Amino acid sequence: MSAPPRIGQQAPDFTAVDQNGKTVHLSDARGHKVVLVFYRGYW
């Protein structure tokens, strides 16, 4: 396991699935601002 990034350091690339089931990579948004929202659904 690697250490977490430090403030000002580039975030490591990762893959996630969006709300539409599409696989996305953080690197796809290079040059754009990114907001991550983590929530826990109860359905």
Buried (B, 14 or more C-beta within 10 A) or exposed (E): EEEEEEEEEEEEEEEEEEEEEEEEEBEEEEEEEEEEEEEEEEE
